[in-house]
Amino acid sequence: MTSSDKSAPTSRWFEILFRTAASIALLAAGVGGCLMMGKVETHRGAEPEAPVPIVEVAVAQEQNDGIPFSVDGVVVPYRQVEIAAEVSGRVEYKADECRGGRTVRQGQLLLRIDSRNYQLEVNRLQQELTQAKGTLEELEVQVENAKTQIELAAEDLKIRQRELKRYAEVNDPGAVSGAEVDTARRNELSARNTLETQRDRLQELESTRTRLESVRDLVQVNLDKAQLDLKRCEIYAPIEGIVVSDEVEQDGYVQQGTPVVVLQDTSQVEVACKLYMSQMNWLWQSSNPADGDAEGVSAFDFPATPVEVVYDLGATSYVWDGVLQRYEAAGIDEQTRMAPCRVQVKNPLEARLEVDSQAVEDAPRRSLPTLMTGMFVEVRVRATPNTTLVRIPQQGLQPGNKVWVVRDGELVITNVRLAGRDGEGAVIYGAQGGPMPGDQVIVSPMAAPREGQRVEVHKDA
């Protein structure tokens, strides 16, 4: 093999290495050029200032007329009177008005029970009373005679005693015989015995008089009871009201104590309702007594509050004045955790007419209904707690009971305690740092509100 043949493979390897290196160099130069050409020098400038949001505001107002709220209630009777027969007998009369649903007047005769047996009993006892009085009168005559006899016996005893004394004072034994002295002594003893007998008789007559007076009084008591039973044969309406139920009919027989009719008082009614403890707290705050009157107020006294009772019939509402004045029970309902209360409506016939929440004056009286038991009504209450209250628009109350206030051109986010809502807005408690009367409350939406954020109030606000 020649030397030229040996150098041929070596040259070939050098050629391959040269080409590979050249390719790598060209590729590196291309990448470097691209990097140099693609690099752009940037100059960092100042960030543009975010625009100040324009907000709409409303001025917070002081709430001077309290916290209005409403609760549901149902009309219940002020009282129901169950009348029972106090005597037994046959019903001989029943008034036409003594029927369920009819109205009766106070003092009107409802039922009459056959009274003949009771009248006979009264007549019998009256005769017994007359006899007892006659016997007492006879006894009084005997007592007077006994007293006269005692006076005579006492006078006779004095005479006998003087006679015996004269015999005893005679000094001459022969002037008076012993028989005469014995006779005088016997006469004095007889007179003494007669006086004692009359006195015993008077005591006996006095005892007899006491017994006869007791008999007379007993007859009088029985007569009074018989006359009362006779009077009870007629049953009158004790109140003016509506007959809820009648249990007997004419010619029927009733036993003593049997209920015969139930009357419902219509002079006034009550409304049963329930209040949350927060609402009760408003009423308690509304009636804090003065320092001088605190001792006379019980812890269980209810703060009497004027209310309106409303019955809705479509677009028409009928309104009665009432007073929320007492608890229905002595505690809180265990299931609802609410306080059962009673509203008293003293005149269920005096109603006012409202159409679309507007009062109608001079409405015909006959067109106004009466407040009847069983009606489902709304009770409008206005509490006036002794604390500062602020009214804001409903749009100003944000989720989580937050309110956005504009102060010195900056946003202030405040937490508030909600007192109540109505159709006009929301009522909140005034507190240190919170919205106060005169503050500007934001009522327009904001994208991302921040505490201390600069805001601009709309010119028309």
C-alpha positions, 0 to 999 in steps of 0.5 A, a space after each residue: 500500500 502506498 503512502 497516498 493510499 494511507 493519507 486518503 482516509 485522514 483527509 476525508 476525516 479532516 474534511 468532515 470535521 471542517 464542514 461540521 465546524 463550519 456549519 456550527 459556526 454559521 448556525 451560531 452566527 445566524 442565531 446570534 444575528 437574530 438575537 441581536 436584530 430582535 432585541 428592542 430597547 424599551 423605556 419604562 415610563 410612568 403608569 397612567 393615573 386611574 380615573 376617579 369614579 363618579 358616584 351618586 349620593 343621598 343625604 342621610 336624614 334623621 329618623 324622628 318618628 321611630 321605627 316602623 314595622 309590621 307583624 301578622 295577627 289574628 283577631 280573637 274574642 276579648 272575652 267569651 261568656 258561657 252561661 249555665 243554668 243555675 236551677 233545674 227545670 223545663 225550658 218554657 221560653 226561649 227568645 228568638 235572638 238566642 240562636 247562633 250568630 244572633 246579636 243580643 243586648 245586655 239585660 235581654 231575656 234569653 231563657 225562662 225555666 218553669 218556676 212554679 215549684 220554686 214559687 211554691 217553695 217561696 210561698 211555703 217559706 214565707 208562711 214559716 217565716 210568718 209563724 216564726 215571727 208570730 211565735 217570737 212576738 208571743 214570747 216577747 209578751 211572756 218575757 215582759 210579763 215575767 219581768 213584771 212578776 219579778 218586780 212584784 216578787 221583789 217588792 213582796 220580798 222587801 215587805 216580808 223582810 221588813 216585817 221579819 225585822 220588826 219582830 226581831 227588834 221587839 224587846 218585850 218577849 211577851 209582846 210577840 209569840 213564837 208562832 208569829 215570828 215563825 210565820 213572818 220568817 216563813 212568809 219571807 222565805 216564800 217571797 224569796 222563793 217566788 222571786 227566784 222562780 220568776 227569775 229562772 222563768 225569765 232566763 228560760 224565756 230568754 233562752 227560748 227567744 234565742 232559739 226561736 230567733 235562730 229558727 226565724 233566721 234559718 227560715 229567712 236564709 232558706 227564703 232568700 235562697 228560694 227567692 234567688 232560685 226563683 229569680 234564676 229561672 230567668 236567664 238574661 244576657 250579661 253582656 252585649 254580644 253575639 250568640 256563639 252557640 245555644 245548647 238547649 231548646 224550648 220545652 227541653 229539660 236542663 239540669 243545674 250547671 248545664 251550659 245553655 248559651 255562649 256569648 261573645 263580647 262585641 264591645 271590643 276585640 283583641 288581636 293575637 300576634 307575635 314579636 321578635 325579641 329585637 322588636 320587643 327591645 325597641 318597645 322596651 327602649 321606647 318606654 324607659 321610665 323616669 328615675 322617679 317612676 322606676 320603682 313603680 314599674 314591674 319587670 313584667 309590665 308591657 310597654 303600651 304602644 298605639 298601633 294600627 290594625 289593617 285588614 286588606 281586601 284587594 286594593 282596599 284596606 280597612 284600618 282600626 286603632 288599637 293598643 299593643 298592651 300586654 303579653 299573652 303569656 308569661 314567657 317566650 314561645 319555645 318553638 318560635 322564640 317570639 313573644 306572644 302579645 295582645 292588641 286591644 281594639 276598643 271600638 271594632 266598629 270604628 274603621 277607616 278606609 284606605 285605597 291604594 294606601 291612601 286614606 279615603 275621607 267621609 267613607 259611608 259608615 255602612 260600607 265599613 266592616 266590623 272587626 270580626 274574630 278569625 280575621 287575619 290582619 296586619 298590625 302596624 307598629 311604630 317604636 320610638 326608642 331613645 336613641 339616634 336613628 338615621 334613614 338612608 335609601 335602600 340602595 345605600 345599604 350594601 351587602 353585609 350591612 355596610 354603608 359607603 360614605 363620602 367624607 372629604 372626597 374619600 370613600 369611608 366604608 362603615 358597618 351599621 346595625 339595621 333597625 328596620 326597613 320599609 317602602 321608603 328606605 332603611 333605618 339604621 342606628 346612629 353610632 360613632 364613626 357610622 353614618 350620621 344625619 347630613 352624611 353623603 351616602 353612596 347609592 350608585 354601584 362601584 366596581 371595587 370599592 376600597 377604604 380611602 379611595 378618592 371619589 367624585 360626587 355627581 354634580 346633580 347629587 
